[in-house]
Amino acid sequence: MFIKILGTGCSKCERLKKNLDIALKELNIDATVENVDDLIEIVSYGVMETPGFVVNDEVKSVGRALSVDEIKGILK
């Protein structure tokens, strides 16, 4: 599983990353996580508001710091 967090390091991006780490640990999922801060790459996903949450090249959320439970629901 490949997961990307699209964002420039704002507080919502950081919160999403922390919640993702918790969700992956609780679900015992081994995933490759990449933080993407290049604006051209972020826009290439059609994301105009960060953070963007991408799983296996499919945008799952835009502009929100998902909760641990929301992330777990997406990853299951």
PyMOL commands that set and color helices and strands:
alter all, ss='L'
color gray80, all
select helices_A, chain A and resi 11-27+39-44+68-75
alter helices_A, ss='H'
color red, helices_A
select strands_A, chain A and resi 2-6+32-36+52-55+58-62
alter strands_A, ss='S'
color yellow, strands_A
deselect
rebuild
show_as cartoon
